């Protein structure tokens, strides 16, 4: 079972995976935001490196933190419903809902 954002809809099912989609942003709005970011890339690349960080990294991480916070309750519900044996996380930030599942890290 994969728990993914709606932007991946239709990508995993043909491969035989069961998928649960998180509610989220409007896909059209997300695409428009990506286009807007790409269009602004030239002006960012013309900046000094420290200015690039202020205009890209700081807003990116603020957005990632906010998105993680907004998804926490939904992830708790999904985890309670599917009771996974294994959780594989591909996120920049750790979600409290996933940490709270009581799974111990596997030691090699």
ZIJO-V379997 format. One record per residue. N is the residue number from 1. PHI is phi in degrees with one decimal (999 if undefined). OMEGA is omega in whole degrees, 0 to 359 (999 if undefined). D_FIRST is the distance of its C-alpha to the first C-alpha in Angstrom with 1 decimal. Layout:
# ZIJO-V379997
N|PHI|OMEGA|D_FIRST / N|PHI|OMEGA|D_FIRST
This chain:
# ZIJO-V379997
1|999|175|0.0 / 2|-108.7|172|3.8 / 3|-110.3|188|6.6 / 4|-136.4|176|9.5 / 5|-75.8|183|13.1 / 6|-63.2|180|14.5 / 7|-64.5|178|16.4 / 8|-95.0|182|13.6 / 9|-56.0|178|13.5 / 10|87.3|183|14.0 / 11|-89.4|187|13.3 / 12|-97.6|181|9.9 / 13|-58.6|179|10.2 / 14|-62.0|179|13.3 / 15|-90.4|176|11.8 / 16|91.8|181|9.9 / 17|-89.1|170|6.2 / 18|-85.9|187|4.7 / 19|-130.3|172|5.4 / 20|-117.9|183|7.1 / 21|-98.1|174|10.4 / 22|-78.2|172|12.7 / 23|-69.4|181|16.3 / 24|-177.2|183|18.6 / 25|-64.2|174|21.6 / 26|-64.2|184|23.1 / 27|-59.2|179|22.1 / 28|-64.5|179|25.8 / 29|-64.2|178|26.9 / 30|-64.6|179|24.5 / 31|-62.6|179|25.9 / 32|-62.4|178|29.4 / 33|-64.6|179|28.9 / 34|-62.6|178|27.8 / 35|-63.6|180|30.9 / 36|-61.5|178|33.1 / 37|-63.3|180|32.0 / 38|-63.4|180|32.7 / 39|-63.7|180|36.0 / 40|-85.0|184|37.0 / 41|-62.7|182|36.2 / 42|-59.4|181|39.8 / 43|-68.6|179|41.4 / 44|-70.6|181|39.1 / 45|-65.8|178|39.9 / 46|-78.2|182|43.6 / 47|-80.5|171|43.4 / 48|-67.3|183|44.2 / 49|-53.0|181|41.2 / 50|-65.5|177|41.5 / 51|-69.1|177|41.5 / 52|-60.2|179|38.4 / 53|-61.6|181|36.5 / 54|-62.5|184|37.8 / 55|-92.9|182|36.7 / 56|-121.0|187|33.3 / 57|-67.0|182|31.8 / 58|-62.4|177|32.9 / 59|-62.5|180|31.6 / 60|-60.7|182|28.3 / 61|-69.6|174|27.7 / 62|-60.3|178|29.0 / 63|-65.3|180|26.6 / 64|-64.2|178|23.6 / 65|-63.7|180|24.8 / 66|-63.1|180|25.2 / 67|-64.9|178|21.7 / 68|-61.6|179|20.2 / 69|-62.6|184|22.4 / 70|-71.1|181|21.6 / 71|-91.0|188|17.8 / 72|-58.5|182|18.2 / 73|-61.6|180|18.7 / 74|-65.7|178|15.8 / 75|-64.0|177|13.4 / 76|-59.8|179|15.3 / 77|-63.4|181|14.6 / 78|-63.1|181|10.9 / 79|-63.0|178|10.9 / 80|-66.1|182|13.5 / 81|-76.4|185|11.7 / 82|-98.3|178|8.5 / 83|42.7|186|10.6 / 84|-70.0|173|8.5 / 85|-81.3|182|10.6 / 86|-133.9|176|10.1 / 87|-123.6|175|9.9 / 88|-110.2|185|10.7 / 89|-112.8|175|12.7 / 90|-123.2|181|14.3 / 91|-131.3|176|16.7 / 92|-72.9|181|20.5 / 93|-114.3|177|20.8 / 94|-79.1|180|19.2 / 95|-92.6|177|18.0 / 96|-54.9|181|19.7 / 97|-61.2|180|16.9 / 98|-82.4|178|14.8 / 99|-64.0|183|18.1 / 100|-74.3|182|18.9 / 101|-75.2|176|16.0 / 102|78.9|178|18.6 / 103|-82.6|178|16.8 / 104|-87.5|177|19.6 / 105|-60.7|180|19.5 / 106|-78.3|178|19.8 / 107|-96.1|178|23.4 / 108|-89.1|999|24.3
